[in-house]
Amino acid sequence: MVNKLISASRLARTVVTAALLVGAFGISQQAAAASITTTKHNLGTGGTGTNKVSVGTDEVCVFCHTPHAAASGSAPLWNKGATGSTYTTYSTSTSQSIDGEVLSVGSISLACLSCHDGTQAMDNLVNAPGSGGYNAAGASAGYTWTGANQAAGKITSVANLGTDLQNDHPIGIRYCGGGQVTGTPAGTCVDPDFNAPTNSTINGTLVWWVDTGTAGRQKTDLPLYNRTFTTAPAGTGPSVECGSCHDPHSSNTTFLRIANSGSAVCLACHNK
């Protein structure tokens, strides 16, 4: 009886705590329900997007992540096989980077391109659901796909960026907005055509982002990723990658981190 009373007391405290969180943070049941399951990135049989599996699996997360035996050196708990593709990026002559240097495609952007370069099927998995589905190099799970913007599970629509990225927003470029004076490289990385980024040291690492309005690091800010540059000023500095503008878990149109009304995404970085 005592244990039952304790359990009931704990349950009551949990309910009260949840109610306080809803009041404090404005979390509603509708907001909580908005998730990747209702976006085009739900590729399982229960997906509502353009392309999905008609026979194979109803799992949602497996097309990108696995809790065990993930691919090493990639995005967190990554479950995709490497494409082996060679990408053509902005050249020095076309880049608007302050020093003209464009790095090779980084791991964050490679994660996106593992589907969006159109070279391999979206079910090329390292650890497919069920027993016996593990392949360290990644292999097609052999699912049956449905949708007008795919062929045998490979993206064929405008979302297929291909391997020539020269007609897409540049990635792997140093962000020198405003007047970067903290961190490495420092002082000489300045471009007045871009807004100054914000930075903070988190777990001993200098982290950069472009603030979109709310003080402090927020999910709706545009993150910049630390990359190592070799041309002067050489060193580790903030870089623009696919994930700077896009959040694959967002319910926003085209997975933008914030809505692009009034070109809000563009003007967050570009000082125009």
Summary of the structure (lengths in Angstrom):
residues: 272
radius of gyration: 21.6
end to end distance: 68.6
largest distance: 77.3
contacts: 780
relative contact order: 0.13
helix: 22%
strand: 24%
